[in-house]
């Protein structure tokens, strides 16, 4: 078995374990803490398409068991927030970033971070967008909350503007108790440490179960 095949098998095993815990007879068991229904599926960033296939397989299995699956794309939410600034803002930021990059690439990236990060950070940032979608779904289908799961993916689009650990912190208490699973591209370091995209320093501030 090649290393690539081994990693793909690890991804499948993680999703199999998640599926088993979600459809447990006594309710979702993705967390050991009461009223804290958050979990993380960690995977190597190079396995993004493998994860997408597993998400489709998991979604099909859950629907077959009477579940509702809400898929949330962080990439789409990011682009929606950028577009909301207007074409003039976007053109100005792009031109300034390109001009700075010609002088020094890191300077251009830092400028881009300074413009993008404030749009998505904090409790009123992209976490609020996720909360709005989850709560709207819960309001639309109030009798299925206990059999609904929100899968938050495409987190790689937020790199290097946002640490995904902050996303779950800001979502806590804002999901109507709907189970939330964050698909996390990165590396596991130690029992609870995760390095976003395998590039940022490991963040140990993770309360959810890591699959």
C-alpha positions as CSV (number, residue, x, y, z in Angstrom):
1,X,0.0,0.0,0.0
2,X,1.4,3.4,-1.0
3,X,1.5,6.3,1.4
4,X,-1.3,8.1,-0.6
5,X,-3.5,5.0,-0.3
6,X,-2.9,4.8,3.4
7,X,-3.9,8.5,3.9
8,X,-7.0,7.9,1.8
9,X,-7.9,4.9,4.0
10,X,-7.4,7.1,7.1
11,X,-9.9,9.6,5.7
12,X,-12.5,6.9,5.0
13,X,-12.0,5.5,8.5
14,X,-12.5,8.9,10.0
15,X,-15.8,9.4,8.2
16,X,-16.9,5.9,9.1
17,X,-16.3,6.7,12.8
18,X,-18.2,10.0,12.4
19,X,-21.1,8.3,10.7
20,X,-21.3,5.7,13.5
21,X,-21.3,8.4,16.2
22,X,-23.9,10.6,14.5
23,X,-26.5,7.9,14.0
24,X,-26.1,6.3,17.5
25,X,-29.3,5.1,19.0
26,X,-29.1,7.5,21.9
27,X,-28.4,10.5,19.7
28,X,-25.2,12.0,18.3
29,X,-22.1,11.1,20.2
30,X,-19.6,13.4,18.5
31,X,-18.7,15.1,21.7
32,X,-18.3,14.0,25.3
33,X,-19.6,17.4,26.5
34,X,-23.3,17.9,26.9
35,X,-24.8,20.6,24.7
36,X,-21.5,20.9,22.8
37,X,-22.1,19.2,19.5
38,X,-19.0,20.1,17.6
39,X,-16.5,17.8,15.9
40,X,-13.5,18.1,13.5
41,X,-12.5,15.8,10.7
42,X,-8.8,16.5,10.1
43,X,-7.2,15.6,6.8
44,X,-4.1,16.3,4.8
45,X,-4.8,19.4,2.5
46,X,-3.7,17.3,-0.5
47,X,-6.7,15.0,0.1
48,X,-9.3,17.6,-0.5
49,X,-11.0,15.7,-3.3
50,X,-10.9,12.5,-1.3
51,X,-12.7,14.3,1.5
52,X,-15.3,15.6,-0.9
53,X,-16.1,12.1,-2.1
54,X,-16.4,10.9,1.5
55,X,-18.7,13.8,2.3
56,X,-21.0,12.7,-0.6
57,X,-20.9,9.1,0.7
58,X,-21.6,10.2,4.3
59,X,-24.4,12.5,3.2
60,X,-26.1,9.7,1.2
61,X,-25.9,7.4,4.2
62,X,-27.3,9.9,6.6
63,X,-30.2,10.8,4.3
64,X,-31.0,7.1,3.9
65,X,-31.2,7.0,7.7
66,X,-33.7,9.9,7.8
67,X,-31.2,12.7,8.4
68,X,-30.9,16.1,6.9
69,X,-27.5,17.4,5.9
70,X,-26.7,21.1,5.6
71,X,-23.5,21.7,3.7
72,X,-21.8,25.0,4.2
73,X,-18.9,26.2,2.0
74,X,-16.5,28.7,3.7
75,X,-15.2,29.6,0.3
76,X,-18.6,30.7,-0.9
77,X,-19.1,32.7,2.3
78,X,-15.7,34.4,2.0
79,X,-16.4,35.3,-1.6
80,X,-19.9,36.7,-0.7
81,X,-18.3,39.0,1.9
82,X,-15.6,40.2,-0.5
83,X,-18.2,40.9,-3.3
84,X,-20.3,42.8,-0.8
85,X,-17.6,45.4,-0.6
86,X,-18.3,46.4,-4.2
87,X,-16.3,46.3,-7.4
88,X,-14.5,49.6,-6.7
89,X,-13.1,48.2,-3.4
90,X,-12.1,45.0,-5.0
91,X,-10.3,46.7,-7.8
92,X,-8.5,49.0,-5.5
93,X,-7.3,46.2,-3.2
94,X,-6.2,44.1,-6.1
95,X,-4.2,46.9,-7.7
96,X,-2.5,47.9,-4.4
97,X,-1.6,44.2,-3.6
98,X,-0.1,43.7,-7.1
99,X,1.9,46.9,-6.8
100,X,3.2,46.0,-3.4
101,X,4.0,42.4,-4.5
102,X,6.3,43.8,-7.2
103,X,8.4,45.4,-4.5
104,X,8.2,42.5,-2.0
105,X,5.8,39.5,-2.2
106,X,5.4,39.3,1.6
107,X,4.4,42.9,1.8
108,X,1.7,42.3,-0.8
109,X,0.4,39.3,1.2
110,X,0.4,41.3,4.4
111,X,-1.6,44.1,2.8
112,X,-4.1,41.5,1.6
113,X,-4.4,40.0,5.0
114,X,-5.1,43.5,6.5
115,X,-8.0,43.9,4.1
116,X,-9.5,40.4,4.1
117,X,-9.1,39.4,7.8
118,X,-11.4,42.2,9.2
119,X,-14.2,41.0,6.9
120,X,-14.3,37.5,8.4
121,X,-12.8,37.6,11.9
122,X,-14.7,37.8,15.2
123,X,-18.3,36.8,16.2
124,X,-19.8,39.1,13.5
125,X,-17.6,37.7,10.8
126,X,-17.8,34.5,8.8
127,X,-18.9,32.6,12.0
128,X,-22.1,34.8,12.0
129,X,-22.8,33.7,8.4
130,X,-22.5,30.0,9.4
131,X,-24.8,30.6,12.4
132,X,-27.4,32.4,10.2
133,X,-27.5,29.5,7.8
134,X,-27.7,26.8,10.5
135,X,-30.4,28.7,12.5
136,X,-32.4,29.4,9.4
137,X,-32.4,25.7,8.6
138,X,-33.4,24.8,12.1
139,X,-36.3,27.3,12.0
140,X,-37.4,25.9,8.7
141,X,-37.3,22.3,9.9
142,X,-37.7,22.6,13.7
143,X,-38.8,18.9,14.2
144,X,-35.6,17.6,12.6
145,X,-33.0,19.4,14.6
146,X,-32.0,16.2,16.4
147,X,-31.5,14.5,13.0
148,X,-29.7,17.3,11.3
149,X,-25.9,17.8,10.8
150,X,-24.1,20.8,9.4
151,X,-20.9,20.0,7.5
152,X,-18.7,23.0,7.2
153,X,-16.1,22.6,4.4
154,X,-13.8,24.4,2.0
155,X,-11.9,25.8,5.0
156,X,-8.7,26.0,3.0
157,X,-10.0,29.1,1.2
158,X,-9.6,31.0,4.5
159,X,-5.9,30.4,4.6
160,X,-3.9,32.5,5.5
161,X,-6.6,35.1,6.6
162,X,-8.3,33.2,9.4
163,X,-7.6,30.5,12.0
164,X,-10.5,28.0,11.8
165,X,-10.2,27.3,15.6
166,X,-11.7,30.8,16.1
167,X,-14.7,29.8,13.9
168,X,-15.9,27.1,16.3
169,X,-15.3,29.3,19.3
170,X,-17.6,32.0,17.8
171,X,-20.2,29.4,16.8
172,X,-20.6,28.0,20.3
173,X,-24.1,28.6,21.5
174,X,-25.3,29.9,18.1
175,X,-26.3,26.7,16.3
176,X,-29.6,25.7,18.0
177,X,-27.8,22.6,19.2
178,X,-27.5,21.3,15.7
179,X,-24.4,19.0,15.4
180,X,-21.6,20.8,13.5
181,X,-18.7,19.1,11.8
182,X,-15.7,21.2,10.6
183,X,-13.7,19.6,7.7
184,X,-10.2,20.7,8.7
185,X,-7.3,20.7,6.2
186,X,-4.1,20.5,8.2
187,X,-1.9,18.4,10.4
188,X,-2.5,16.9,13.8
189,X,0.3,17.6,16.2
190,X,0.1,16.0,19.6
191,X,-3.1,14.8,21.2
192,X,-5.2,17.9,20.6
193,X,-3.0,20.2,18.5
194,X,-3.9,21.1,14.9
195,X,-1.8,23.1,12.4
196,X,-4.1,24.8,9.8
197,X,-2.9,23.7,6.3
198,X,0.1,22.3,8.0
199,X,1.7,25.7,7.9
200,X,0.6,27.7,10.9
201,X,1.8,27.0,14.4
202,X,-0.2,24.3,16.1
203,X,-3.3,25.5,17.9
204,X,-4.2,23.5,21.0
205,X,-7.4,25.4,21.7
206,X,-9.7,22.7,20.4
207,X,-12.5,21.4,22.5
208,X,-14.3,19.3,19.9
209,X,-13.5,15.7,19.2
210,X,-11.0,15.3,16.4
211,X,-11.6,12.4,14.0
